[in-house]
Every structure is written in C-alpha cells, then in structure tokens.
Amino acid sequence: MSGLPAKPLPPEKPLPSDCCDSGCDRCVHDIYAEELAHYEQRLAAWQAANCDTASTAGAHTGGSPHLADDPPHPIKGA
C-alpha cells in the first residue's frame, strides 16, 4: 500500500423518479449538483497529488490528467 488516499467516488445521480417536481427549496438535483462540484474539487486534488507522486517516481508519461474511468461532465454531456 502506497499510503496515498483512494480516488474519490462520484456522487450517485438521482433517478428521474427521485424528484417530485414540486419546486422544493433544495431539490435532489440541486443537492446532486453541489455534491458533484465537491467531488470534482476532491478529484482534481487527488489527480494533482497522484500526478506529483508519479512524476517524482518517474512514472508520469504526460498526456491528459483525466482518467479513462472518470464520469462524463453532466453539463457538457460527453
């Protein structure tokens, strides 16, 4: 074990049936958006820490800092 923190997991996206469509002050979609923003911050910090560690060890080969198993951005839809 390397002692590095585990990669953060994305929040679970609410199902369409999770929203009651009554205009709640804090809709499940609002909560999800907040959790997703927090996750993206934690993921960026995790990637930076792991990139720094990999570079120091000589294992970083360049390229995109995004990992293949990262979830797509919900607004960009890709």
C-alpha positions in Angstrom: 0.0 0.0 0.0 1.4 3.3 -1.0 -0.3 5.5 1.7 -2.0 7.7 -0.9 -5.7 8.4 -0.4 -8.1 6.4 -2.5 -9.6 8.0 -5.6 -12.8 9.8 -4.7 -16.0 8.3 -5.9 -18.6 10.4 -7.8 -22.0 11.0 -6.2 -24.9 8.9 -7.3 -27.0 10.7 -9.8 -30.7 11.0 -8.8 -33.2 9.0 -10.8 -36.0 10.9 -12.6 -38.4 9.5 -10.0 -36.4 10.9 -7.2 -37.6 14.5 -8.0 -41.2 15.3 -7.0 -41.3 18.3 -9.5 -43.0 20.5 -6.8 -40.2 23.1 -6.7 -38.6 22.1 -3.4 -36.2 24.7 -2.0 -33.4 22.1 -2.1 -34.3 19.7 -4.9 -32.5 16.4 -5.2 -31.0 17.8 -8.4 -29.6 20.8 -6.5 -28.1 18.6 -3.9 -26.6 16.4 -6.6 -25.1 19.5 -8.3 -23.5 20.5 -5.0 -22.1 17.0 -4.4 -20.8 16.8 -7.9 -19.0 20.1 -7.6 -17.4 18.9 -4.3 -16.5 15.6 -5.9 -14.8 17.4 -8.9 -12.7 19.5 -6.4 -11.7 16.4 -4.5 -10.9 14.6 -7.7 -8.8 17.4 -9.0 -6.8 17.5 -5.8 -6.4 13.7 -5.9 -5.2 13.8 -9.5 -2.7 16.6 -8.7 -1.4 14.6 -5.7 -1.1 11.5 -7.7 0.4 13.2 -10.7 3.1 14.8 -8.5 3.8 11.4 -6.9 4.0 9.7 -10.3 6.3 12.5 -11.7 8.6 12.1 -8.7 8.8 8.4 -9.3 9.4 8.9 -13.0 6.2 7.1 -13.9 4.3 10.1 -15.4 4.3 10.0 -19.1 2.3 13.2 -19.9 -1.0 13.4 -21.7 -4.3 14.2 -20.2 -4.7 14.5 -16.5 -8.2 12.9 -16.8 -8.6 9.2 -16.2 -10.4 6.9 -18.5 -12.9 5.9 -15.9 -13.9 9.4 -14.9 -17.6 10.0 -15.3 -18.7 12.4 -18.1 -19.4 16.0 -17.2 -23.2 16.3 -16.8 -23.5 19.7 -18.5 -21.1 19.0 -21.3 -22.8 15.7 -21.9 -19.7 14.0 -23.2 
